Amino acid sequence: MSDYTIYHNPRCSKSRQTLQLLEENGIEAEVIRYLETPPDAATLAELLEKLGLEPRQLLRKGEAEYKELGLADSSLSDDDLIKAMVAAPKLIERPIVVKGARAVLGRPPENVLELIAS
């Protein structure tokens, strides 16, 4: 089992570049295609904690679902936003790379170098 996990969307260029960067550094990460196998609410909450982000910061605001679900509403709770991302994983910013108790967003892909160096 790898020390690294990447929540990956193979159709996303940044996600592909991040995975390639890991491989170039000799890292064989566990690949989770999160659109096919979405994280549950507890896993997503754990990822947010490791990332040091609030749920709203992990939302892809350009997705149609963001508007359709009214996620810009500031009165929505963190739980509401997490539930929306679990129901529509396309809303989750990508890629997320995890190593132990830390995680980074691969935007830009070079962010993963922080994890590799630690």
Helices and strands as residue ranges (DSSP letters): E 4-8, H 13-24, E 30-33, H 41-51, G 55-58, H 64-68, H 78-87, G 89-91, E 96-99, E 102-105, G 109-111, H 112-117
